[in-house]
């Protein structure tokens, strides 16, 4: 599994278990998510050869922050590029 796949999978699993009506603080979310991602990276690294280890994760990227905001706030995601556009180009409205 690639580092990006781990980050995406763990982030989606973390968001799925969040309580939208009573979410943790942003600092708690960041701390827990970074810890869970690094735990998964550590497990993956146990399966890899010495020179093929994945580096640890230290900061949430913009995509993760946007997904967390969508899961914990009442925000609309507006597709500005049409049906076949990439979701990363959508804008958020509060």
N, C-alpha and C positions, 0 to 999 in steps of 0.2 A: 504494500500500500504506500502511496506517495504521501509526503508531508501535507500537501494541499488537501488530499482526500481525507486524511485524519482530521485536519482542522475543520473541514466542511462537515464531516459526519458527526464529530463531537459537538460542534456548534448547533447543528440541527437537533441532536438528541437533547442538549441542554435547554434549548428554547422550547422544545416540546413539553418539558416537565415544569416550566415556569408557571407560577400562578399569576395570571394576568390581573386579577383583582387585588392582589397583594404581592407585587414583585419585590425582590430585594433591592437594595440601593445599587446604583451604578457601580460603585467600588466593590461591593460584594459580588455582583455579577461578573465583573472583570476578573477578580481574584479567583473565584470558583472556576470560571471557564478556562482561564490560563492554566490553572492547576490540572483540570481534567484533560486538557489537550496535552500537556507535558507528561502526564501519567500514561496516556495512550502512545505518545512518541517513545517513551521509555520502554513500553512493552514491545513496540515494533522494533526498536533497536536491539532488543534481546535476540531477535530472529535474524538480524543482519550481520554481515561480516564486519570486521573491525574498521576497514576503510570506507564502509558504505553506511555509516550511521547518519541519522537525521538530526539536525540541530534543534535545540529547544525553541519553544515559542515564548515570546516575551510581551507582545503588545497586540491588542485587537486591531484588525484592519477595518477600513471603512465599510466594507460589505457586512462584516459581522455586527458592527455598531448599528447599521441601518436595520438589519434583521432583528436585533434585540429591541430597538426602538419600536419597530412594528409590532413585536410581540408584547411589549409592556405598556404601550401608549395607544391612544386612539388617533392613529395617523393613517392617511390614505396614500397609497402608492399610485402615482399618476404616470401612465405610459405615454411618453411624448413622441415615440418613434414609430408607432404603428404596431400591427400584430406580430411581425417577425423580428422586432428589435430586441436587443439584449436588455435584460432586466436591470443591469448595472447602470443603464442610462436613464432609468426612471427617476422622477423627483418625488420628494415626500411633502405632504401638506398636513399641517396640524389643524 
